[in-house]
Structures are given as structure tokens and as C-alpha cells.
Amino acid sequence: MTWRPALSRGVVLRHDRVRGTDLLLLPERVVVLRGSAGPVLRLCDGTRAVDDVVAELGERHPGAPVADEVPDFLDTLRKEGWLA
């Protein structure tokens, strides 16, 4: 994929130290991220294509099904309007 995902305007990724989890702050809404969602979204800065994100995560987590799961995850967030 040539899409270079980045957080949409008005969407902010924050780490909540009290809860020990990552959050997506949206206008009038907060989404609690679970598992590796936060680290995946930190790579979505508009400079990396989806394939680059998958490759980097594959290097960090050998054997994990990132090639199967990450593109679908990012596409879902794009459909929600949270990624541009």
C-alpha cells in the first residue's frame, strides 16, 4: 500500500500513566487503546507507508502476524475517520 497513515486532524495519541494505557483523544470522545495499538499508531506519522509500518513492526516482533493484522487495523481506523 502507498497510503501513509497519520492521525486525522483533531485526533491526539496520549499515554495515560495512571491507567498505564494509550488513549486516542477525539473531539468529545476518548478511545482506550489495548494491546499494541498505541505502538502501532506511533509509527503512523505520515512519513511511512503501511508496508513500512508492517516491516518495522515485523523486525521488532519476529513471528507476530503483523502483515495480516496491521493493514486491517489501520484500514478500520481510517474508516472511523481517526487516520488520514
N, C-alpha and C positions, 0 to 999 in steps of 0.2 A: 504494500500500500504506500502511496506517496503522501497521504494525509499526515500532516504534522500537528498532532493534537496539542492543544493548550487550553487552560481553563477559560471558560467564557467570561465575558465582561460581567463584573459583579459577583463572581464566584471566587472564594478565597479558601485555600487549604491551610489549616492550622492544626497544630498538635496541642491537645488538651492534657497538660501534665497531671491534673487532678484525676482525670479518668484514665490516663495512660493510653489514649487513643487519638487517632486523627479525625478531624472533622472537616466537612465541606460547609462553609458558611455561605448561604444563599440569601437573597432578599427575603426576609420574613420566614426563613426556614433554616434548620441545621440538620445536616445528614451525618450520622455517626458512621464512620468507615470501619470495616472489620478486616481482620487478616492483613494481607499485603496490599490492600487497596491504596493506602497512603503512599507507600514507597513507589508504587506504580505511577500514581498521579504526579509525584515529584519529578518524574522523568518527562512528563508532558509539559514542556516549556515552550513549545512551538519551534524548536530547533531540530528535534529528532522526528523522523518518520516512524510510523508504527513498527516497521521492520527493525529499525534501530533500537526502539524501546524493547522489543522482544529479544533481540540479540544481547543487549546489555543485561537484561534480567536472566537470560539463559546462562550467561557467564557467571552471574552472581549465585544462581541456584541451579547447578547442573542436575539434570534428571527431572526437574519440575516441568509440568506440562504448560509452560508459558506460551509456546507457539499456538496451542489450541485454545487457551483461555483468555489471554490478554487482548487479542484483537476483538473478541466478542464483548469483553468487559468494556473496552473503550468505546466500541460502537453503541453499546447500551447507554453509556453516559452521554454520548453525543446526541442520541435520540431524546434523552431527557433535557437536553439543552445546556448541560453542565460543561461540555467540552466544545470548543470551536474548531 
